[in-house]
Amino acid sequence: MSLLVINNLTLRIAGRPLLEGASLTIDPGRRIGLVGRNGVGKSTLLAAIAGDIVPDGGTITLSSRATIGRVKQETPSGPQSLLETVLASHEERTSLLHQAEMVTDPLRLAEIHERLIAIDAHTAPARASIILAGLGFDHEAQQRPVSDFSGGWRMRVALASALFLAPDLLLLDEPTNHLDIEATLWLENWLTKYSGAVLMVSHDRSLLDNTVNAIAHLDQGKISLTPGGYDRFVQIKTEQALQQNRAAEKLSQQRAKMESFVARFRAKATKARQAQARLKALAKLPQIDSVIEATPTVFSFPEPEPLPPPMIRLENVATGYDGKAVLRHLTLRLDMQDRIALLGQNGHGKSTFAKLLAGRLFPLEGELSVNPRLNVGYFAQHQSEELIAQDSPIDHMSRALPKATPTVVRAQLARFGLDAERAETPVRNLSGGEKARLLLALATRHAPHLLLLDEPTNHLDLDARDALIRALCAFEGAVILISHDSYLVDSVADDLWIAENGTITPFKGDMGDYKEWLEARMKRAASSTGAGQKDEKKTSETALKRAEQKERTRQLAPLRRKIRDLEAQMAKLSEIKKGLEEKLASPTLYVSGKAEDIASLNSELSRIDQTLEQIELAWFEAQDELEKSDS
């Protein structure tokens, strides 16, 4: 049975059609990558599946009792710790734990504990901690308030919450945008082991190739499904394009022959009927596009003038903020031909190093030598916040190149696919990918010798990423690349530098070697924390057993009170019986006593014996019930 069925779906935004008659079926456990150009409606489709948008036509049918998980658009905030925030995302578990503290009805309490066991509630803290650790939060960070972290780190917490819920269908929209390569690699491993279904929008080729088993291509309002990863999708799409081109060429030849016949014989009466027939046939010929996609995306960087080596040299340099060093002991060198990828976990100084090379930070100690003719182009994704919303790309580039002619301004924008229409569009109406193109155009306007690219592919679609790779490979200057996109790093970088332990050092090996090194380190970390996780699980299980024992004790409390009351009654009656027996054993009773007194004492003793017998029987029954309940 299918998990999700999309049938003949139509979606419009502000009257503009995004999807028209689109269909897609997702089976349980299927992992599908959703690809397409920027602005075709991928995120809108996810929103419709999640129920945030009402379709304009068609249906979206989810299997009964199936659950959907999605990274929330609003980032978490507040005084709760990261671990508490992730745990709180499981609303059922949170509600059950709250009820367990408040409910007094024994039957309801038993149901609550049974459900907590069913959802594996006692292992939830350990599972949440593992996910947070994989996304870059150590044990100490997990205990800190969410409010301590920046927006990018909070997005990781939102992602952790979605993964922790482990729904039947997981919807992910560019999940690696705020991740470093270490966290991206962990996410790849997590997704390959995930038993639920996944529909993921991503422009990360390595992530798609390593995690999904089908590609859903959203184009011209329709969805086509291709088995395999992204490489397989490209192969199939290329073959289809070749076949389509051959068909278009054959059709063109056929059309040309028919048009030639009509032109020659249309005026002749003897051929008029044939000419009319050919005209009708010509009108019925199918219109076959020569290519599937629109015009391919092309980027190009201006050619820099040569510089003698070294371009930049660092000798035991330290740098940081407000007099506090973030990086120390930097002894490195850069030349025109260098293509370097700067890797390492977020927060370990990669962006700080880029700012040092860009001249936005200065050495706190050591020696930094820079060629006086060096021109640096610096791209950072956060720079989009500095763009003026009401101004167009032409406005921005004209200010950056005040002496340039309009033709030069437009030519620089055109290098990155900003055509005449988009060049005149206000920034507030540009997509994230189009803003990234504008920032690339601004960063390279002076033909830099050194390109510093800090996460340049965020918001770029797959075609634009491929265009960037081709442009960087053709670029004659030096490149420092900070990116979580391992396909981009593999395609562009010749050398790897690692930011770790407060410094930057060259890494001996390529991207494959680096991934193997990371995986080995992750396994060592997992084995070293395995014992701690087992102890944590054991502690959780012990706590649950104690809670269950406490509940059994509470349920048996009335029975225990009954037994104690019966024992007290038996003790009291035994004392009374002993007194009666002592009176009846006294010789004086029979010498001076009256017969009716003796009869009264015997009657009272008989009544006490009968009452004691009844109470003892009740005590035995209660004791037997208690022993059975405790067993």
HUNORFEN-V563528 format. One record per backbone hydrogen bond with DSSP energy under -0.5 kcal/mol. CO is the residue of the C=O (numbers start at 1). NH is the residue of the N-H. Records with the same first field share a line. If there is no record, write none. Layout:
# HUNORFEN-V563528
CO: NH, NH
This chain:
# HUNORFEN-V563528
1: 28
3: 63
4: 26
5: 7, 61
6: 24
7: 59
9: 22
10: 56, 57
11: 18, 19
13: 16
15: 17
16: 13
19: 11
22: 9
24: 6
26: 3, 4
27: 30
30: 32, 198
31: 213, 214
32: 200
33: 35, 216
34: 202
35: 218
37: 40
41: 45
42: 46
43: 47
44: 48
45: 49
46: 50
47: 51, 52, 53
48: 51
53: 55
57: 10
59: 7
60: 62
61: 5
63: 66
67: 169
69: 171
78: 147
80: 146
81: 85
82: 86
83: 87
84: 88
85: 89
86: 89
87: 90
89: 91
90: 94
91: 95
92: 96
93: 97
94: 98
95: 99
96: 100
97: 101
98: 101, 102
99: 102, 103
105: 109
106: 110
107: 111
108: 112
109: 113
110: 114
111: 115
112: 116
113: 117
114: 118
115: 119
116: 121
117: 120
120: 123
121: 124
123: 127
124: 128
125: 129
126: 130
127: 131
128: 132
129: 133
130: 134
131: 135
132: 137
133: 136
136: 138
138: 142
139: 143
140: 143
141: 144
142: 83
144: 82
145: 148
146: 149
150: 154
151: 155
152: 156
153: 157
154: 158
155: 159
156: 160
157: 161
158: 162
159: 163
160: 164
161: 165
162: 166
163: 166
168: 197
169: 69, 171
170: 172, 199
171: 71
172: 174, 201
174: 177
176: 179
180: 184
181: 185
182: 186
183: 187
184: 188
185: 189
186: 190
187: 191
188: 192
189: 193
190: 194
191: 194
197: 170
198: 32
199: 172
200: 34, 202
201: 174
203: 205
204: 208
205: 209
206: 210
207: 211
208: 212
213: 228
214: 33
215: 217, 226
216: 35, 218
217: 219, 224
219: 222
221: 20
222: 219
224: 217
226: 215
229: 233
230: 234
231: 235
232: 236
233: 237
234: 238
235: 239
236: 240
237: 241
238: 242
239: 243
240: 244
241: 245
242: 246
243: 247
244: 248
245: 249
246: 250
247: 251
248: 252
249: 253
250: 254
251: 255
252: 256
253: 257
254: 258
255: 259
256: 260
257: 261
258: 262
259: 263
260: 264
261: 265
262: 266
265: 268
268: 271, 272
269: 272
271: 275
272: 276
273: 277
274: 278
275: 279
276: 280
277: 281
278: 282
279: 283
280: 284
281: 285
282: 285
286: 288
287: 289
311: 371
312: 334
313: 369
314: 316, 332
315: 367
317: 330
318: 364, 365
319: 326, 327
321: 324
323: 325
324: 321
327: 319
329: 331
330: 317
332: 314
334: 311, 312
335: 338
338: 479
339: 494, 495
340: 342, 481
341: 343, 497
343: 499
345: 348
349: 353
350: 354
351: 355
352: 356
353: 357
354: 358
355: 360, 361
356: 359
362: 320
365: 318
367: 315, 369
369: 313
371: 374
375: 449, 450
376: 378
377: 379, 452
379: 454
380: 383
381: 384
382: 385
383: 386
384: 387
387: 389
388: 391
389: 428
391: 427
392: 396
393: 397
394: 398
395: 399
396: 400
397: 401
399: 402
401: 404
405: 409
406: 410
407: 411
408: 412
409: 413
410: 414
411: 415
413: 416, 418
414: 417
415: 300
417: 419
419: 423
420: 424
421: 424
422: 425
423: 394
425: 393
426: 429
427: 430
431: 435
432: 436
433: 437
434: 438
435: 439
436: 440
437: 441
438: 442
439: 443
440: 444
442: 445
444: 447
449: 478
450: 377, 452
451: 453, 480
452: 379, 454
453: 455, 482
454: 381
455: 458
457: 460
461: 465
462: 466
463: 467
464: 468
465: 469
466: 470
467: 471
468: 472
469: 473
470: 474
471: 475
478: 451
479: 340, 481
480: 453, 482
481: 342, 483
482: 455
484: 486
485: 489
486: 490
487: 491
488: 492
489: 493
495: 341
496: 507
497: 343
498: 500, 505
500: 503
502: 328
503: 500
505: 498
507: 496, 509
510: 514
511: 515
512: 516
513: 517
514: 518
515: 519
516: 520
517: 521
518: 522
519: 523
520: 524
521: 525
522: 526
523: 527
524: 528
525: 529
526: 530
527: 531
529: 533
530: 534
531: 535
532: 536
533: 537
534: 538
535: 539
536: 540
537: 541
538: 542
539: 543
540: 544
541: 545
542: 546
543: 547
544: 548
545: 549
546: 550
547: 551
548: 552
549: 553
550: 554
551: 555
552: 556
553: 557
554: 557
556: 560
557: 561
558: 562
559: 563
560: 564
561: 565
562: 566
563: 567
564: 568
565: 569
566: 570
567: 571
568: 572
569: 573
570: 574
571: 575
572: 576
573: 577
574: 578
575: 579
576: 580
577: 581
578: 582
579: 583
580: 584
581: 585
582: 586
583: 586
586: 589, 590
587: 590, 591
588: 592, 593
589: 593
594: 598
595: 599
596: 600
597: 601
598: 602
599: 603
600: 604
601: 605
602: 606
603: 607
604: 608
605: 609
606: 610
607: 611
608: 612
609: 613
610: 614
611: 615
612: 616
613: 617
614: 618
615: 619
616: 620
617: 621
618: 622
619: 623
620: 624
621: 625
622: 626
623: 627
624: 628
625: 629
626: 630
627: 631
